[in-house]
Amino acid sequence: MSFSLLVFTHAAFTQSADSAKMVSHISGNLSLTNNGISVIPTFTLGKPAAIFSLSMGKNRFSFDPDLRFSLSGKPWGFIFWARYQVLNKGKFRMSTGTHLGIAYSSTPLPANGDSKEEVTVAKRYLAGELSPGYSLSKYISIGMYYMYAHGIDPGTTKNTHFVTINSSFSNIKLSNKVSLAFNPQVYYLKMDANDGCYLTAGVTVSKKQVPVSMTVFINKTIQTNIPGSSDFLWNTTLTYSFHRKYRQL
């Protein structure tokens, strides 16, 4: 996280005069899924969920909130990312970021007759990320991802390390208008004294000029001693996407 903050501070003071004419963007996704799977895929809400993610920025900077709810309307998790694109030249790319995350959980109130009331508890995390990547071709890329998160509130995991080796195979033609993307990865997760290794894969089907896509995602445990990890998870997600760019005159 300290590295991310250092990059943000350095970049803020080294913008050239040419950056006055900046390209702004706003994009987002609205997703509905039968099983809400967390940013760290071994954890799940265990029920259908709605996820709204937005990205707003200029040139290399962006603000990327990610809001997650159960379909009953209860908040599940909020993540407020600030990101900076360190490198995007030729085949190489690298970005860094930092965020405040809020995880919500429902806790039963002390028994009082037949009362089944619950209270929603919010727990805060601070995190930093680093994401380098390399394009092997127009439609094939490989990369790594590292995130460190620190739990602020009592009862949170104090130190979480999340490391992935990932790849992307996009625009696999199924027909003239329908294409498929395949995104496998392996990851290592360490939460305080416990750790584990996992495998994930996602397959997304989309159609040209249609802003709706469908993704099937799986997560399989290779080895773990982390409490609460699921041996096997899957979900299906329907996503509506939009993207706009604006150039300052």
C-alpha positions, 0 to 999 in steps of 0.5 A, a space after each residue: 500500500 505504501 508503494 501505491 501511495 508513493 506512486 500517486 504522490 510522485 505522479 501528481 507533482 510530475 504532470 507536464 504542461 501538455 497534460 492540460 488537454 486530457 482525455 476523460 472517461 466514464 465506464 461501468 458495469 451492472 451485474 446480476 449473479 446467482 452467487 456473489 463471489 468476493 474480490 478474493 474468489 474463495 469467499 462468497 456471499 452464498 446468495 444472489 447479488 447485484 454488483 455495480 462498478 464504475 470507473 471515472 478518470 482523466 488520462 492515467 488517473 481513475 476513481 473506481 468504486 465497486 458496490 455490492 448488494 444482496 438482492 434483498 438490498 442489504 449491502 455486502 461490500 463497498 470498495 473505493 479504488 484510486 488507480 494510476 496507470 504507471 505504464 501503457 506503452 507497446 506490449 507492457 502495461 502496469 498500474 497501481 492503486 489503493 483503496 478503502 474497503 468496507 465489508 458488511 456482515 449480519 450478526 444476530 442480536 442477543 436472544 430475546 424471546 422469539 426475536 430474529 432481529 439482526 444488526 449489520 456490522 461494517 468492517 474497514 480495510 485499507 489496501 494497495 495493489 500492483 498489476 503488471 502485464 504483457 501482451 503476447 498478441 492482440 488477443 492474448 496477454 499474461 500478467 501478475 497481480 498483487 494486493 495487500 490489505 490491512 484490517 482496521 477494525 477489531 475482528 478483521 484479518 490484519 494482514 492479507 496478501 493476495 498474489 495471482 498469475 493470470 492470462 487472458 484469451 479474448 475474441 475467440 470467434 464462435 460466429 461472425 457476431 458472437 465471441 468468447 473470452 477465457 481468463 484462467 489464473 492461479 493465486 496464492 492467498 495468505 491471511 495472517 498465519 493461514 494460507 492457501 493456493 487456488 485455481 480460477 477460470 472465467 468464460 465470457 460470451 458476448 455479441 457485437 454491438 450488444 452491451 450485455 454479456 454472460 460469464 461463467 466462473 469457477 474457483 477450485 481450492 488446490 490446498 488451504 488451511 484458511 477458515 471459511 475457504 470453499 473447496 469449489 465455487 461457481 457462478 453465472 453472471 449477466 453484465 450490462 456495460 457502457 463506456 464513454 470518452 471525452 476530450 478536453 478542448 
